[in-house]
Amino acid sequence: MGTGALGSLFGGLLTEAGHDTLLLGRYGQISELQNLRIKTMNNERNVAVRTTRDPMMLADSELLLFTMKSYSIDDAIRQLPAELFDDCIVLALQNGIGHLERMRNVIQNGIILAGVTYQAATLIQTGYVIHAAVGPTVLGPLGKDDRVAAESAAEALTVGGIPSKVVDDINRELWIKLLINAAINPLAAITGMKNGDLVNDPEVMNMMWAVIKEGSSVCEKLGVRIRKEDIFQRVIEVTEATAGNRSSMLQDVTKGRKTEIEAINGVIVENGRRLGLETPVNEKLFSRVVSLTKFKVDD
Ligand code: PAF
């Protein structure tokens, strides 16, 4: 569910690997999605993806991937038959933090897995995606009994060409990804730069370091064990690995869509306020991105 850059890419890769995959699309998207085009550095190919507009068709799924934006999760869940969650593992792959609590409030009994992915994808148009870089995907169970489900989901993804592993502390991974996104995404959205160009700009690099320092203080207060120097290094590595990619927030701003700024830098600002920590640089980036998308419609 979620046929943006990541959902289209995952749908295509899993189909190619022989998984029985079904993409839930909206009105007007179906024919483009059925003949999905994936472009990489080395090749460009079409994949015949099974597609539906009917959420009930997902009822027998073993694994449901949520690849929509975090702010669209509540709407997505409302579309699905409630019984689906009794037998189906749901894997949420959103950027940011906050969506899992909202999911748990609604899906009270089902298995929810949280995940972060460093796969880089750019959506050119519906049904045409650039796979800009292969990166790791990390999953973790929310419930203590759900490790086996997480292992089987990771295996299915890995077999499907999406290298994935399970970790014990997924909350820490979510924060690490949040800090990386907080440093890259708003600066890409504001400057219009591709990920790889951000690290060549000293002013951008200073801002990134400030974002990470503020975010790391929040993490420290929350007991999330990370080192700001390591995160900064990871940001450099991610921007290098995804150099040709336009960050998801830049894609959103360009297409006039709502962004995930609230779930990313907004979470740093909000937690900072609650914990009595100053986060001026995150606040500034937050306001700037909000103002860029002020008159835009939701996805
Ligand atoms: O949001 C994004 O764009 C991605 O999470 C990442 C890894 C920064 C690549 O662009």
Residues whose N, C-alpha, C, O or C-beta is under 5 A from the ligand:
A	BS01	PAF	T117 Y118 Q119 A120 I184 T242 N245 R246 S247 S248
